[in-house]
């Protein structure tokens, strides 16, 4: 994740990420102040690894 433009047309978009994990709390899930845009690679790789590491279910990858 070097900051280069994404070449895969299926990944050329942003996803909504929750700054604070909502754990199923719908109020927190829909709170737009808890949203941030992320590229799919950052959301799907880095953010998910960080969350797994927080839960103790795996090592964070970077």
ZADO-1210 file (C-alpha; in nm, 4 decimals, padded with zeros to 6 digits):
<atoms>
<atom x="00.0000" y="00.0000" z="00.0000" code="UNK" pos="1"/>
<atom x="00.2278" y="00.2625" z="-00.1351" code="UNK" pos="2"/>
<atom x="-00.0358" y="00.5258" z="-00.2044" code="UNK" pos="3"/>
<atom x="-00.0354" y="00.4474" z="-00.5767" code="UNK" pos="4"/>
<atom x="-00.3626" y="00.4691" z="-00.7641" code="UNK" pos="5"/>
<atom x="-00.5527" y="00.1421" z="-00.7695" code="UNK" pos="6"/>
<atom x="-00.5328" y="-00.0273" z="-01.1105" code="UNK" pos="7"/>
<atom x="-00.8108" y="-00.2787" z="-01.0466" code="UNK" pos="8"/>
<atom x="-01.1396" y="-00.1159" z="-01.1571" code="UNK" pos="9"/>
<atom x="-01.3329" y="-00.3255" z="-00.9027" code="UNK" pos="10"/>
<atom x="-01.1268" y="-00.1672" z="-00.6225" code="UNK" pos="11"/>
<atom x="-01.1338" y="00.1970" z="-00.7382" code="UNK" pos="12"/>
<atom x="-01.3753" y="00.3213" z="-00.4732" code="UNK" pos="13"/>
<atom x="-01.3872" y="00.4151" z="-00.1079" code="UNK" pos="14"/>
<atom x="-01.5522" y="00.2223" z="00.1711" code="UNK" pos="15"/>
<atom x="-01.7035" y="00.3547" z="00.4917" code="UNK" pos="16"/>
<atom x="-01.5044" y="00.2530" z="00.7962" code="UNK" pos="17"/>
<atom x="-01.6186" y="00.2861" z="01.1553" code="UNK" pos="18"/>
<atom x="-01.3596" y="00.4739" z="01.3594" code="UNK" pos="19"/>
<atom x="-01.4843" y="00.3148" z="01.6814" code="UNK" pos="20"/>
<atom x="-01.6000" y="-00.0455" z="01.6394" code="UNK" pos="21"/>
<atom x="-01.9763" y="-00.0642" z="01.6764" code="UNK" pos="22"/>
<atom x="-02.0049" y="-00.4271" z="01.7975" code="UNK" pos="23"/>
<atom x="-02.3597" y="-00.4438" z="01.6583" code="UNK" pos="24"/>
<atom x="-02.4743" y="-00.1205" z="01.8242" code="UNK" pos="25"/>
<atom x="-02.6971" y="00.0274" z="01.5512" code="UNK" pos="26"/>
<atom x="-02.6763" y="00.3783" z="01.6934" code="UNK" pos="27"/>
<atom x="-02.2974" y="00.3733" z="01.6697" code="UNK" pos="28"/>
<atom x="-02.3133" y="00.1940" z="01.3333" code="UNK" pos="29"/>
<atom x="-02.5225" y="00.4724" z="01.1767" code="UNK" pos="30"/>
<atom x="-02.3469" y="00.7626" z="01.3543" code="UNK" pos="31"/>
<atom x="-02.1865" y="00.9470" z="01.0619" code="UNK" pos="32"/>
<atom x="-01.9421" y="01.1145" z="01.3020" code="UNK" pos="33"/>
<atom x="-01.7987" y="00.7652" z="01.3545" code="UNK" pos="34"/>
<atom x="-01.7392" y="00.7134" z="00.9806" code="UNK" pos="35"/>
<atom x="-01.4246" y="00.7656" z="00.7776" code="UNK" pos="36"/>
<atom x="-01.3565" y="00.6899" z="00.4115" code="UNK" pos="37"/>
<atom x="-01.0878" y="00.4320" z="00.3402" code="UNK" pos="38"/>
<atom x="-00.9590" y="00.2704" z="00.0265" code="UNK" pos="39"/>
<atom x="-01.0627" y="-00.0971" z="00.0072" code="UNK" pos="40"/>
<atom x="-00.7052" y="-00.2220" z="00.0497" code="UNK" pos="41"/>
<atom x="-00.6539" y="-00.0274" z="00.3711" code="UNK" pos="42"/>
<atom x="-00.9941" y="-00.1299" z="00.5058" code="UNK" pos="43"/>
<atom x="-00.9712" y="-00.4960" z="00.4054" code="UNK" pos="44"/>
<atom x="-00.6071" y="-00.5593" z="00.4927" code="UNK" pos="45"/>
<atom x="-00.4650" y="-00.3141" z="00.7471" code="UNK" pos="46"/>
<atom x="-00.7780" y="-00.2263" z="00.9425" code="UNK" pos="47"/>
<atom x="-00.8984" y="-00.5862" z="00.9656" code="UNK" pos="48"/>
<atom x="-00.5544" y="-00.7026" z="01.0835" code="UNK" pos="49"/>
<atom x="-00.5518" y="-00.4296" z="01.3494" code="UNK" pos="50"/>
<atom x="-00.8943" y="-00.5381" z="01.4732" code="UNK" pos="51"/>
<atom x="-00.7896" y="-00.9046" z="01.4839" code="UNK" pos="52"/>
<atom x="-00.4802" y="-00.8102" z="01.6837" code="UNK" pos="53"/>
<atom x="-00.6955" y="-00.6127" z="01.9286" code="UNK" pos="54"/>
<atom x="-00.9143" y="-00.9202" z="01.9795" code="UNK" pos="55"/>
<atom x="-00.6065" y="-01.1395" z="02.0184" code="UNK" pos="56"/>
<atom x="-00.6990" y="-01.3598" z="01.7233" code="UNK" pos="57"/>
<atom x="-00.3989" y="-01.2929" z="01.5080" code="UNK" pos="58"/>
<atom x="-00.0985" y="-01.0712" z="01.4511" code="UNK" pos="59"/>
<atom x="-00.1353" y="-00.7357" z="01.2796" code="UNK" pos="60"/>
<atom x="00.0202" y="-00.7299" z="00.9348" code="UNK" pos="61"/>
<atom x="00.1695" y="-00.4224" z="00.7706" code="UNK" pos="62"/>
</atoms>
